[in-house]
C-alpha cells in the first residue's frame, strides 16, 4: 500500500513539474519572433468565440436556477425583495467563473489535447521540430494565450446572461419586478467583486490551456492513446480548477 501511495505521489509531482516547465517555456518563447498573429487570432476564435453558445446557455440557466433556489428560501422569511442582494455575490464571485471553467474550460482543454495528441501520434510535432521551428512557440503558446484571454471574456458575458436569467425568474415566478431586481443586484456589487471573478477566470483559462497542451504533448502512441489523454484532461482540469478556486477565494476573502 505504501508503495502504491509513493508511486501515485511520484507520478503527481512529475506531472505537476512537467506542466509547470511547459508553462515557463511558453511564457519564455512568447515575445520571440515571429509573433504569429494569425495563429493567436485563429486559436482565440476556435476556443473563445465558438464557446459562446455553450457559455451563454450555461450562464443563463445557472442564473435562473440560483435565483429560483434563493427565492424559495427567502419567501419563507418574507424577504423576496432581497433576491437581487442574495444572488449577485454568489453568481459574480463564484458560480459563473467556476462553472464556466469546469465546463467550457474542460471543452477547450480536451480540444487542445485531442488536436495535439493526434499530431503527436502521427509524428507531426517531430516534423515541426525537424524543420527548425519550436513546437512550443508554434503549438502551445497560441493555445495557451487564447484560453487565457477567452475565459475572462466569456465570464464577463456569462455574468450578463446570469443577470438576465435572474431577472426573468424574479419577475415571472416571485413577482419581484425585473427592474428592482436589477437595481438591488448591481447595488450589492463593488469593483473588487468583479475583479475577483475576472482574475479567477484568467487563472482558470491559463490552467485549462496549459494542461490541455501538456496532455497533448504527452500522449502516448497507440489507437487508444488520444481518447485516454482527453479523459485524463477533463479530470485534471476539473481538479486543478477547484483547487485554484479555493486558493483564490482565500486570497480575495480573507478571514
N, C-alpha and C positions, 0 to 999 in steps of 0.2 A: 504493500500500500504506500509506504514511504517512497519507494522507487517510482511509482506512478505519479505521486504528487510532485516529486522532484522533476520528473520528465515534463509534466504539464507546465510547471513554473519555468523551466528552461525554455520550452517552446514559446511561452508567452513573452519572456524577456527578449528572446531572439526576434520574435515577430515585431514587438514594440520598437526595438532598436532598428530593425530594418525600415519600418515606417518612418521613424524619426530621421534616419540618414537620407532616405529618399526626399523627405520634406526639405532638409538642408540643401541637398543637391538642386532641387527645383528652385528654391529661392536664390541659390548662388548663380544659376545659369540664366535667371530671368532677365537681367539687364544686358546680357551679352547679345551681340548681333548674330544673325538677323532677328529683329524683334518679332516677326511672324504675326503681323496684324491680321492677316486672313485667317490663320489658324485660331487666334484668340477670338475673333468675331464669330467664326463658324461654331466653335465649341460653346460660346455663350448662347448662340441661337439654339444649339442642339440641346443643351442641358437646362437652359433658362426659359426661353420663350415657349418651347414645346412642353414645358412642365406647367404652364399657366392653367390649362384646363383642370388638371388634377388638383393644383393648389387652390383654385377657385372653388371647386366642388367641396374639397375637404374643409376649407375655412368657413364656407357658408353654412354647412351642416354642423360643424363644431360650434359656431356661434349660436345657432338655433337650439342645439341640444343643451348647451350650458345654460343659456338664459331660461329655457323651459325648466331645467332642474332647479335653478336658483329661484325661479318664480314660484314653483310649488312649495319650496321651503319657506320663502318669505310670506306667502299667502297665509300660512298658518299663524303668523305673528301680526298679520295686518300691515305688512311693510312692503307691499308690492311696488310702491313708489320709489323704493331704494334699489330697484332692479338694475338700473344702469350703474350705480355705485358698486354694487356687489360683483358684477360680471366683468367690468372693464379691466381691473388689475389682473385677474386670472387669465383672461384672453391675451392681453397685450404682453404681459411679462413672461408668461409661462406656456400656455397651451398652444398658441399659434406657432411660436418658434419651435417648440419641442415636437409637436405632432407633424409639422411640415418637414422637419429634419428627419424624423424616423420614416416617413412615407416617401416624400419627394426626394429627400437626400439619399435614401436607400435605392430609389429608382435611378438617380444619377450615378451612384457608385456602381451598381450592378451593370449598367450600360457600359461604363468605362471598363469594368473587369471583363465583360464578355468581348468587347472590341479588342482590347489589348491582349487578352488571353488567346483569342483566335489568331492574332498576329504573332504571338509567341509560339503557338503550336505550329503555325505554318512558316516559322523562321523569318518573318518579315522584319522583326525587330533586329535580328542579327544582320539582315541585309542592309538596314538603315545604318547600323554601326560600321559595317564594312565599307560603305560609301563615304565615310568620314564625317557623317552627321552624328550629333549627340542625341540618342533616343530620349533622354530626359528632357532636353530642350525642345525636341520636336513633338514628343508624345505626351509627356507628363505635365510640363508647365502650362500648356494651353488648357488642359482639362482641369487642372488644379485652380488656375486663375478663374475659369468660367464658373466652377462650382462655388468658389469663394465670393464672387461678385453676384451670382444669380440668387443665392439663397436669401440674403437680406432684402433684395428687391422683391422676391416672392413673398417674404414675410410681411413687408410693408403693404403689398397688395392684399395679402390674406387678412391683415387687420381691418382693412376696409370692408372686405366681404363678410367677416365675422360681425362687424358692426351692423351691416345691413341685415344679416340674418337675425341678429338680436332685436333690431328694431321691428322687424316683421312679427316675431313671436310675441314681443311685449305688447304690441298693438292688437294683434289678432286673437291672442289667447288670454292675456291678462288685463286687457282694457287699459293699459298704460300707453298714452299717446306716444307715437314714434318720435315726435319732436322733443317731448320731455325726456324720453329715454336717451336720445342723442345728447341733450344738454347735460344730463347727470353723468352720462358715460364719459364725456370729454372733460367735465369739471373734475372728475376724480383723478385724472391722469396729469402727471407733471413730466417735464423733459427727461428726467432720469429713467422713467418707466419705458419711454420709447427707446432711449439709448440702450438700456439693458437688453431689450428684445432684439435690437439690431446687432448688438455685439454678440449675443448668443447665436443669432442666425449666421453671422460671419464665421464664427468659430465652427459651428456645425457644418457649414458649407465646406470649409477647409478640411475638416475631418473626413467628410464624405468623399471629397475629391482625392485626397492623398491615399486613403485606404483603398478606394476603387482602383487607382493606378497601381498601387503596390501589389494588390491581389492579382491584377492582370499580368504584371511583370513576373510574379512568382508562380504563375500557372504551370503545372507540370504537363508533360507530354502524354497523350492518350486520348481516347474518344470521350471519356467522361470527365476529363480534367477541367474543361471550361465550365460545365454545369456545377461541378463541386466548388470551383473557385467563386462563382457567383453566389452560391448558397452561403458560403463562409463570409462573403462580403456583407450580406444582409445582417447576419448575426453580429459581425464585428462593428459595423456602423451603428447598429441599434444600441449595443452595449457602450460603445465609446461616446455616443451622444448623451446617453443617460448619465454617465459618469461626469462628462464635461458640464452637463446641465446642473448637476449638484454642485460642482466646484464653482461655477459662475454664480449660482444662486447664493452661495455663502459669501461670495465677493460683493454682490450688489445688495444683499440683505443681511448685513452683519447683526449679530445679537446685541 
